[in-house]
Amino acid sequence: MSNDQQNPIKTICPYCGVGCGIKVNPGEEPGDMRFMPWADAPVNEGRICIKGGAATEVVDHEDRLTEPLVRDDDGEFQETTWEDAFERIVDELERIREQYGPDAMGFYGSSKVMNEENYLLQKLARRYGTNNIDNCTRMCHASTVWALRRSLGAGAMTNSMPDLGDAADLFWIHGANPAEQHPIANSQYFRQAVLDGATVIQVDPHANKTTESFEIEDTDRHMHLQVEPGTDIPLLNVVLKTVLENDWVDDDFIDERTKGFEDLQATLEDFDKEEAAATCKVPLEDIEEAAEKYATADNAAIFTGMGMSQHTCGVDNVQNEINLALITGNLGRPGTGVNPLRGQNNVQGTCDVGAMPNVLPGYQNVDDDDARESVEEVWGFEIPPEPGLTNVEISMAAGDSIHGLYIMGENPVMSEPDANEVAERLGRLEFMVVQDIFMTETAKFADVILPATSWAERGGTVTNTDRRVQRMRPVAKVHDDTRHDLDIVSEVGTRLFGDDAGFDFSDPEAVFEELRQVCPSYHGMTYDLLGEEGIQWPCYEPGDEGDTYLYEEEFTTPDGLGYVEGVRHQPPAEVPDDEYPLLLTTARLIEHYNTGTMSRRSPTLNRQHPENFVDVHPADAERYGIEDEDEVTIRSRRGEITLTAQVTDDIKEGVIWTTPHFAAASANRLTNEVLDERAKIPEYKAAAAEIDVQIEPADAGAEADDD
């Protein structure tokens, strides 16, 4: 059969959380599959970014894992059979549980795999006897989820892309860079809205492609508040006090639908706006102007990203955004809300289905007796009643109280902070199994490696950033001896616990049918109802169409009210000093994705940015004697990396900026593993650093001007 005689397969892009639909042409051979546009896809209407267009390039990459591997007595990997690999895994998991107890194991789900696969892995962990199950939302939006669940009810976008694009008059984009990290959402919904008359307030330490995208000729409807990293709370407190001073509040909304407003008033009573603006290094009049634009808009929407969440005060950062939305009544209708832009294609769904240590599917607290018992009735076994460790805590305990790890599609050696220490700790484990499609930096430490199929070879569901559950459909299997993640976890569970233990499923749809029984917000969905459009949760009963926006009548908190709470500035855990006089912050690029496991293997993407670089302000470059394109070494208290300097005023003086995508020079060798106390998210966005160059800086002992 020729290419043009085969029907292209409709599926979902495997990269960011926008959930763009794409088509894949199967080709004459399994490895020949090619990208095709899906013109009437529900989210993107055929538009696609550079990553989506290149997604098929990695499916049959020469680096694919194609056979199970085990580490021999000499520490070398040898090919083995699936039977021997499964026997080794089951024997080791049973040994660790018998010798140390079930909490000596940790399990990592993955935001790059399907809902069904993550659901089954978290069920496996809990049947094993532990709640030590987590996923990479811990590194991106754990603090956002924590604050949104507590104050509004659900840890997800309150609104949806279409209603935001159609109804929002103002976009407050804080610590997010959608032009690079969610490019189709930015171009199709946000930028188009600005062309149609909306205003954008961008708050970010770094000028980036989002900044450029809103510099539209003949309009002044874009403001960029270039805040100092780690000073988002004082900036928002200036905004909030300005709103209060001018009585731009929605009194009826506050009285009828919120609690805690008095606490916010008390917090800001003696607040000094001038001092706060100086701390942020943003002109006070600019912040006050932005406050007026937001508060006086008919419909104002907040978009929040990892620039807000990846701090030791990440929960408070997001709480202050919630405060702003609540006191101005910008929730519960189209074009408003607080909207986290989720970075990976299924980070929302991975959380929805319970792959976190403190919640069961549907965000039911694991220490809630009623919730736990309702799930136990379906599963047929008791669930541990105490929350487990997060993935960062699991990593920190590796080689100590954690003796084994089961990792599905994650790469903590690249994704977690203080990466050199992470690698050392993983090397102390008694046993680790990794299932993945490539030999990742983490897989090199494994005892057993299981070759999984890629996104294009298997079916299931994923949930995008605005809560849309969508079906991914398989194209063709490429390598005979690889297996689907779902089949691997199913086999391990069945071998560990028996044929009748609830791990033997015929296909992903059968798993989804069980998921519906224990996840109330997914209960009304079926594969047939999802169709090609998908459904946005909550969808409680069959026939429900889902909700494009949340909280029209009440919040889903215990008392139905939105929670306001005043918060105060907390500086980063590590600030510049004489030894490390610069402030390092990190972010992603449009061409690359997360730890680069897929994107660095894509020829199209790698041509754009084949290696890492660091942005340095011209004043700092002059002081250090750095020229554009010089090779420099960046040091922190945790390690060093060598990379190319890019001299630019896109970054503030005293601040340097780089990315985590490149294994040879990953920012996470430098980042600080200190955590937000509540959400347990690391502080990726602020660390003290220094630049080493061949010549001494003009004033080696002086602090940067903007310290």
C-alpha positions in Angstrom: 0.0 0.0 0.0 1.4 3.4 -0.9 1.6 6.3 1.4 -1.2 8.2 -0.2 -3.5 5.2 0.2 -3.1 4.9 3.9 -5.2 6.9 6.3 -3.4 9.3 8.5 -3.9 8.9 12.2 -5.4 11.7 14.3 -3.5 12.1 17.6 -2.1 14.7 20.1 1.3 16.4 20.0 3.6 14.8 22.6 5.3 18.1 23.7 3.7 20.9 25.7 0.3 21.1 27.5 -1.7 23.0 24.9 -2.9 19.7 23.5 -2.6 20.4 19.8 -4.1 17.9 17.4 -1.8 16.5 14.7 -2.1 13.8 12.1 0.6 11.2 11.5 1.0 9.5 8.1 2.0 5.8 8.9 4.3 5.5 5.9 5.1 2.2 4.1 7.4 1.1 7.0 6.7 1.6 10.7 9.6 4.0 11.1 8.6 6.1 8.1 5.8 7.9 9.8 5.5 11.6 9.1 3.7 14.6 10.6 0.7 16.0 8.8 -1.5 19.0 9.9 -5.0 18.3 11.3 -6.9 21.3 10.0 -10.0 21.1 12.2 -8.3 19.9 15.4 -10.3 21.2 18.4 -7.6 23.1 20.2 -5.2 24.4 17.5 -7.3 24.3 14.3 -4.3 22.9 12.3 -1.7 25.3 13.5 1.4 23.8 15.0 4.8 25.0 16.4 8.2 23.8 15.5 8.3 21.1 18.1 5.0 19.6 17.0 6.0 19.6 13.4 9.2 17.7 14.3 7.6 15.2 16.7 7.8 12.2 14.5 11.6 12.6 14.0 12.4 10.8 17.3 10.0 7.9 16.9 12.5 5.7 15.0 15.7 7.4 16.2 18.8 5.4 16.2 19.2 5.8 20.0 15.9 4.0 20.7 16.1 1.3 23.4 15.0 -1.9 21.6 15.8 -4.8 24.1 15.5 -5.2 27.9 18.9 -4.6 29.6 20.2 -5.7 33.0 23.4 -4.7 34.7 25.8 -7.6 35.2 28.3 -8.2 38.1 30.9 -6.0 36.3 28.5 -3.1 36.2 27.9 -3.4 32.4 24.5 -3.6 30.7 23.7 -6.8 28.9 20.7 -7.7 26.8 18.2 -10.0 28.4 14.7 -11.4 27.8 11.6 -9.8 29.1 11.0 -12.9 31.3 14.3 -12.5 33.0 13.8 -8.8 33.4 10.4 -9.2 35.0 11.7 -11.9 37.3 14.6 -9.6 38.5 12.2 -6.7 39.1 9.6 -8.8 41.0 12.3 -10.5 43.1 13.9 -7.1 44.0 10.6 -5.4 44.8 9.6 -8.3 47.1 13.0 -8.4 48.7 13.0 -4.6 49.5 9.5 -4.8 50.9 10.3 -7.8 53.1 13.6 -6.4 54.3 12.8 -2.7 54.8 9.0 -2.3 54.4 7.0 -0.8 51.5 8.1 2.8 52.2 11.6 1.9 51.2 10.5 2.0 47.5 9.7 5.1 45.5 7.7 5.3 42.2 8.0 8.0 39.6 5.1 8.6 37.2 5.6 10.6 34.1 3.9 13.6 32.5 4.9 12.3 29.1 2.8 9.2 29.2 -0.9 8.5 29.2 -3.5 8.8 32.0 -4.1 5.1 32.0 -0.4 4.3 32.5 0.0 6.8 35.3 -3.2 5.6 36.9 -2.0 2.0 36.9 1.5 2.9 38.3 0.0 4.8 41.2 -2.3 1.9 41.9 0.7 -0.4 41.8 2.6 1.7 44.4 -0.4 1.7 46.7 -1.0 -2.0 46.3 2.7 -2.4 47.2 1.9 -0.5 50.4 3.3 3.0 49.9 2.1 6.4 48.9 5.7 7.3 47.6 4.4 8.1 44.1 4.9 11.4 42.4 5.5 13.0 39.0 7.3 16.0 37.5 4.5 18.5 38.5 6.6 18.6 41.7 9.2 20.5 39.7 6.9 22.8 37.8 3.5 23.6 39.3 3.2 21.8 42.7 2.9 25.2 44.4 0.3 26.4 42.0 -1.8 23.2 42.5 -1.5 23.6 46.3 -2.6 27.2 46.3 -5.5 26.8 43.8 -6.9 23.7 45.5 -6.8 25.4 48.9 -8.2 28.8 47.8 -10.5 27.9 44.9 -11.0 24.1 45.0 -9.3 22.6 41.9 -5.6 22.7 40.9 -6.1 23.6 37.3 -6.9 26.4 34.8 -10.1 28.0 35.8 -10.9 28.9 32.2 -10.3 27.6 28.7 -8.3 28.8 25.8 -11.3 29.7 23.6 -13.2 31.6 26.2 -10.1 33.5 27.2 -9.3 34.4 23.6 -12.9 35.5 23.0 -13.8 37.3 26.2 -10.7 38.6 28.0 -10.0 42.3 27.8 -6.7 42.0 29.7 -4.1 39.2 30.0 -1.9 39.4 33.1 1.0 37.0 32.2 3.2 36.5 35.2 6.3 34.3 35.2 5.2 32.6 32.0 6.6 32.7 28.5 3.8 31.3 26.3 5.4 32.3 23.0 8.1 29.8 23.7 6.5 27.3 26.0 2.9 27.3 24.7 3.4 28.9 21.3 0.1 27.9 19.7 -1.9 29.2 22.7 0.0 32.4 22.5 -0.4 33.0 18.8 -3.9 31.7 18.3 -5.6 33.0 21.5 -3.5 35.6 23.4 -1.8 37.6 20.6 -5.0 37.4 18.4 -6.9 38.9 21.3 -4.5 41.8 21.6 -4.8 42.4 17.9 -8.5 42.6 18.5 -8.1 45.1 21.3 -7.1 43.3 24.5 -4.2 44.5 26.7 -1.3 42.5 28.0 0.7 43.0 31.3 3.8 40.8 31.2 5.7 40.3 34.5 9.0 38.5 33.9 12.7 39.2 34.7 13.7 38.2 31.1 12.6 39.8 27.9 11.8 36.9 25.6 9.7 35.8 22.6 6.5 36.6 24.5 7.7 40.2 24.9 8.4 40.3 21.2 5.1 38.8 20.2 3.1 41.7 21.9 5.3 44.5 20.5 2.6 45.2 17.9 2.9 48.2 15.6 0.4 51.1 16.3 -0.6 49.8 19.7 0.6 50.5 23.2 -1.5 47.7 24.8 1.5 45.9 26.1 3.5 46.5 29.3 6.5 44.5 30.4 7.3 44.8 34.1 10.9 43.5 34.3 10.8 42.3 37.9 13.9 41.2 39.9 13.8 37.4 40.3 12.2 36.5 43.6 10.3 39.7 44.2 6.9 38.8 42.8 5.1 39.1 46.2 6.1 42.8 46.8 5.2 43.6 43.2 1.7 42.1 43.5 1.3 43.7 47.0 1.9 47.1 45.3 -0.8 46.1 42.8 -3.2 45.0 45.6 -2.7 48.1 47.7 -3.2 50.3 44.6 -6.5 48.5 44.0 -7.6 49.0 47.6 -6.5 52.7 47.7 -8.6 53.4 44.6 -11.6 51.2 45.6 -11.3 49.1 42.5 -12.6 46.1 44.4 -15.8 44.2 43.7 -17.6 44.6 47.0 -20.5 42.3 46.2 -18.2 39.5 45.0 -16.0 39.8 48.1 -19.0 39.8 50.5 -20.9 36.9 48.8 -18.1 34.6 47.6 -14.9 35.1 49.6 -13.5 35.0 53.1 -10.2 36.4 54.4 -10.4 39.9 52.9 -9.8 41.5 56.3 -6.5 39.6 56.5 -5.3 41.0 53.2 -6.3 44.5 54.4 -4.4 44.1 57.6 -1.3 42.8 55.8 -1.2 45.8 53.5 -2.1 48.4 56.1 1.5 49.5 56.7 2.9 48.3 53.4 5.3 50.7 51.8 4.7 50.8 48.0 7.8 52.9 47.3 10.1 50.5 49.2 8.5 47.5 47.5 8.9 49.0 44.0 12.6 49.6 44.8 12.9 45.9 45.9 11.3 44.8 42.6 13.5 47.3 40.6 10.4 48.3 38.6 9.2 51.9 38.6 6.3 52.4 41.0 4.3 54.4 38.4 4.5 51.4 36.0 3.2 49.0 38.6 0.3 51.4 39.6 -0.6 51.8 35.9 -0.6 48.0 35.4 -2.9 47.7 38.5 -5.3 50.2 37.1 -5.4 48.4 33.7 -6.1 45.0 35.4 -8.7 46.2 38.0 -10.7 48.4 35.5 -10.9 45.8 32.7 -14.3 44.2 32.2 -12.7 40.7 32.1 -9.1 40.2 33.3 -7.4 36.9 33.2 -4.2 35.9 35.0 -1.8 33.4 33.5 0.8 32.0 35.8 3.9 30.0 35.1 7.0 28.5 36.6 8.5 31.9 37.2 6.0 32.1 40.0 5.8 28.5 41.2 9.5 27.5 41.3 10.3 29.4 44.5 10.5 28.6 48.2 7.5 31.0 48.4 5.8 29.5 45.4 2.5 28.9 47.2 2.4 32.5 48.5 3.3 33.8 45.0 0.3 32.1 43.5 -1.9 32.9 46.5 -1.3 36.6 45.8 -2.5 36.2 42.2 -5.6 34.5 43.6 -6.0 37.4 45.9 -6.0 39.8 43.0 -8.5 37.9 41.0 -10.9 37.4 44.0 -11.0 41.0 45.3 -11.7 42.3 41.8 -14.3 39.6 41.0 -12.4 38.2 38.1 -13.4 34.6 38.6 -16.4 32.5 37.6 -17.1 33.8 34.1 -15.5 33.7 30.7 -12.3 35.7 30.1 -11.2 35.7 33.7 -9.6 33.5 36.3 -6.2 32.2 37.4 -4.8 29.9 34.8 -1.6 27.9 35.2 0.0 27.0 31.8 1.1 23.4 32.2 4.4 22.6 30.5 4.1 19.0 29.5 1.5 17.2 27.4 0.0 15.3 30.3 1.2 16.9 33.5 -2.4 17.9 34.2 -3.7 14.3 33.7 -0.9 12.7 35.6 -2.0 14.7 38.6 -5.7 14.1 37.9 -5.3 10.4 38.0 -3.6 10.3 41.4 0.1 10.0 40.7 1.0 12.2 43.7 1.8 11.2 47.3 -1.0 13.1 49.0 -4.0 12.5 46.7 -5.9 9.6 45.1 -7.5 10.0 41.6 -9.6 13.1 41.4 -7.6 14.9 44.0 -9.2 13.0 46.9 -6.9 13.4 49.9 -5.3 10.1 50.8 -5.7 10.8 54.5 -9.5 11.3 54.0 -11.1 8.1 55.4 -14.2 8.3 53.3 -12.4 9.0 50.1 -9.9 6.2 50.7 -12.6 3.7 51.5 -14.6 4.6 48.4 -11.5 3.8 46.2 -10.7 0.7 48.2 -14.1 -0.7 47.4 -13.2 -0.6 43.7 -9.5 -1.7 44.1 -10.1 -4.4 46.6 -7.2 -3.6 48.9 -6.3 -1.2 51.7 -4.6 2.1 50.8 -1.9 3.5 53.2 -3.6 6.3 55.1 -0.6 8.7 55.4 0.8 10.8 52.5 4.0 9.6 51.0 7.2 11.4 49.9 7.4 13.7 46.9 9.8 12.8 44.2 12.3 15.3 45.3 12.1 13.9 48.9 12.4 10.4 47.5 15.5 11.5 45.6 17.0 13.1 48.7 16.4 9.9 50.7 17.9 7.6 48.0 20.5 5.3 49.4 19.3 6.1 53.0 15.6 5.3 53.8 14.8 4.8 50.1 16.5 1.6 48.8 14.7 1.1 45.5 13.2 3.2 42.7 10.7 2.4 39.9 10.9 5.2 37.3 8.5 5.4 34.3 9.6 7.9 31.7 11.3 10.4 34.0 14.8 11.7 34.1 15.5 13.1 37.6 19.3 13.3 37.0 18.4 16.1 34.6 15.2 17.5 36.0 15.9 17.8 39.7 18.0 20.5 41.3 21.6 20.0 42.4 21.8 17.3 39.7 25.4 16.2 40.6 24.1 15.2 44.1 21.1 13.5 42.6 23.3 11.3 40.4 25.5 10.4 43.4 22.4 9.4 45.5 20.9 7.3 42.7 24.2 5.5 42.5 23.8 4.4 46.2 20.4 2.7 45.6 20.2 -1.1 46.0 17.9 -1.4 43.0 16.4 0.8 40.3 14.3 -0.1 37.3 13.7 2.4 34.5 11.3 2.1 31.6 11.9 4.6 28.8 12.4 5.0 25.1 16.1 6.2 25.3 19.1 5.7 27.4 18.6 8.7 29.6 21.1 10.2 32.0 19.0 8.5 34.8 18.7 5.1 33.0 22.5 4.9 33.1 22.2 4.3 36.9 19.5 1.6 36.6 19.8 -2.1 37.3 17.1 -3.0 34.8 16.1 -1.0 31.8 12.8 -1.8 30.0 12.4 -0.5 26.4 9.0 1.3 26.1 7.1 2.3 23.0 7.0 6.0 22.0 4.0 8.3 22.0 3.1 7.4 18.4 3.0 3.7 19.0 0.3 3.4 21.7 -3.1 4.6 22.6 -4.6 6.2 25.7 -5.7 9.6 26.9 -3.9 12.8 28.0 -5.3 15.9 29.6 -4.2 19.3 28.4 -3.6 22.6 30.2 -7.3 23.7 30.2 -8.6 20.3 31.5 -9.5 18.8 28.1 -9.2 15.0 28.2 -8.2 13.8 24.7 -7.5 10.5 23.0 -4.1 9.7 21.5 -4.3 7.0 18.9 -1.5 4.6 17.9 0.1 4.7 14.5 2.3 1.7 14.3 4.8 -0.2 16.5 8.4 0.4 15.4 10.5 -2.1 17.3 9.2 -5.7 17.9 10.7 -6.2 21.4 9.5 -2.9 22.9 6.4 -2.9 25.1 3.8 -0.3 26.0 4.2 1.3 29.4 0.7 0.1 30.3 1.5 -3.5 29.5 4.8 -3.3 31.4 3.1 -2.0 34.6 0.3 -4.5 34.2 2.7 -7.4 33.9 4.7 -6.3 37.0 1.5 -5.8 39.0 0.1 -9.2 38.0 3.4 -11.0 38.8 3.7 -9.2 42.2 0.1 -9.6 43.4 -1.6 -12.3 41.4 -3.9 -12.7 38.4 -6.9 -11.4 40.3 -5.2 -8.4 41.9 -6.7 -5.9 39.4 -3.7 -5.3 37.1 -4.6 -7.4 34.1 -6.3 -5.2 31.6 -7.1 -5.9 27.9 -6.3 -2.4 26.7 -6.2 1.3 27.7 -9.9 1.7 27.4 -10.5 -1.0 30.1 -8.2 0.9 32.4 -10.0 4.1 31.7 -13.3 2.5 32.6 -11.9 1.7 36.1 -10.4 5.2 36.4 -13.9 6.6 35.8 -15.1 4.7 38.9 -12.7 6.3 41.3 -12.2 9.7 39.7 -15.4 11.8 40.1 -14.4 14.5 37.7 -13.8 11.9 34.9 -16.9 9.7 35.7 -19.0 10.9 32.9 -16.4 10.3 30.2 -16.0 7.3 27.9 -13.7 6.7 25.0 -16.7 7.0 22.6 -17.9 10.3 24.2 -14.4 11.8 24.1 -14.3 11.3 20.3 -12.1 13.7 18.5 -13.0 16.8 20.4 -12.3 15.6 23.9 -14.2 16.7 27.1 -13.1 19.2 29.7 -13.4 18.0 33.3 -15.4 18.1 35.5 -17.7 15.7 33.8 -19.6 14.0 36.5 -22.2 12.0 34.6 -22.5 10.6 31.1 -24.0 13.2 28.8 -22.3 16.1 30.7 -20.4 18.3 28.2 -17.8 19.4 30.7 -17.1 23.0 31.8 -15.2 25.5 29.8 -14.8 27.6 32.9 -15.1 26.9 36.6 -16.8 28.4 39.7 -19.7 30.2 38.0 -21.8 29.9 41.2 -19.5 28.7 43.9 -16.0 27.5 44.6 -15.4 23.8 45.3 -13.8 24.5 48.7 -15.5 22.9 51.7 -17.6 26.0 52.4 -17.9 27.1 48.7 -16.0 30.4 49.3 -12.8 31.6 47.7 -10.0 32.1 50.2 -8.1 35.4 50.4 -4.9 35.6 52.5 -2.4 38.4 52.8 1.2 37.3 52.1 4.6 39.0 52.8 7.8 39.1 50.8 10.2 36.3 51.4 13.6 36.7 49.6 15.1 33.6 47.9 16.8 31.1 50.1 20.1 32.0 48.5 20.9 35.6 47.6 24.0 37.1 46.0 27.0 37.8 48.2 30.7 38.6 47.8 31.6 35.0 46.7 28.6 34.5 44.4 27.6 38.1 43.3 25.1 37.2 40.6 21.6 35.8 40.6 21.0 32.8 38.4 17.5 32.2 37.0 16.4 29.5 34.5 13.7 28.9 31.8 12.9 26.9 28.7 13.3 27.5 24.9 10.7 27.1 22.2 12.9 24.6 20.4 13.6 22.3 23.3 11.5 20.5 25.9 12.1 19.6 29.5 15.3 17.5 29.9 15.8 17.3 26.2 15.4 13.5 26.0 13.3 13.8 22.8 14.0 17.3 21.5 17.8 17.0 21.6 17.5 14.0 19.4 15.4 15.9 16.8 17.5 17.1 13.9 15.1 20.0 13.2 15.1 21.2 16.8 18.8 20.6 17.5 19.8 22.7 14.5 18.1 25.7 16.1 19.9 25.4 19.5 22.5 22.6 19.6 24.0 23.6 22.9 23.4 25.7 26.0 24.1 29.4 26.5 23.8 32.0 29.2 22.4 35.5 28.9 24.6 38.2 30.5 23.7 41.9 30.8 26.1 44.2 28.9 27.1 46.0 32.1 28.0 42.7 33.7 29.8 41.5 30.5 31.9 44.7 30.6 32.8 44.3 34.2 33.9 40.7 33.6 35.6 41.3 30.3 33.1 39.1 28.4 32.5 39.4 24.7 29.4 38.0 22.9 29.9 34.3 22.1 32.8 33.9 24.6 33.0 30.6 26.5 32.5 31.1 30.2 32.0 28.9 33.3 29.1 29.5 35.6 29.6 28.4 39.2 27.2 28.0 42.1 27.7 26.3 45.5 26.6 23.0 43.9 28.6 22.8 40.7 29.7 24.4 37.5 28.9 24.4 33.8 30.8 25.8 30.8 28.8 27.4 28.0 28.6 30.3 25.6 27.8 33.8 26.8 25.1 35.8 25.0 25.5 39.5 25.9 22.0 41.1 25.9 19.9 43.6 27.7 17.0 41.1 27.7 18.1 40.2 31.2 18.6 42.6 34.2 22.0 43.7 35.4 23.2 41.4 38.1 21.1 38.5 36.8 22.1 35.7 34.5 19.8 33.3 32.6 20.2 29.8 31.2 18.3 26.6 30.4 18.0 23.0 31.8 17.7 21.3 28.4 21.3 20.3 27.6 23.0 17.4 29.5 26.5 18.7 28.8 25.7 22.0 30.6 22.5 21.7 32.4 21.4 24.6 34.7 20.2 22.0 37.2 23.8 21.3 38.2 23.7 24.7 39.7 20.2 25.1 41.0 19.3 25.0 44.7 17.3 22.0 46.1 15.7 24.0 48.9 12.0 23.5 48.9 8.7 25.4 49.4 7.7 24.0 52.8 4.1 23.2 51.8 4.3 22.2 48.1 7.8 20.7 48.3 8.8 22.4 45.0 12.4 23.4 44.5 13.6 26.9 44.0 14.8 26.7 40.4 14.3 30.4 39.7 16.9 32.0 42.1 20.4 30.9 43.0 23.6 32.8 43.8 26.2 32.3 41.1 29.5 33.6 39.7 31.1 33.7 36.3 34.7 32.5 35.7 36.5 33.9 32.7 40.1 33.9 31.5 40.8 37.4 32.7 39.9 38.9 36.0 36.9 41.2 36.2 37.4 44.9 36.6 36.3 44.8 40.2 36.5 41.1 41.2 35.3 41.6 44.8 32.5 44.0 44.1 28.8 43.1 44.1 26.9 43.6 40.9 25.1 46.9 40.8 21.6 45.3 41.1 22.3 43.0 44.0 
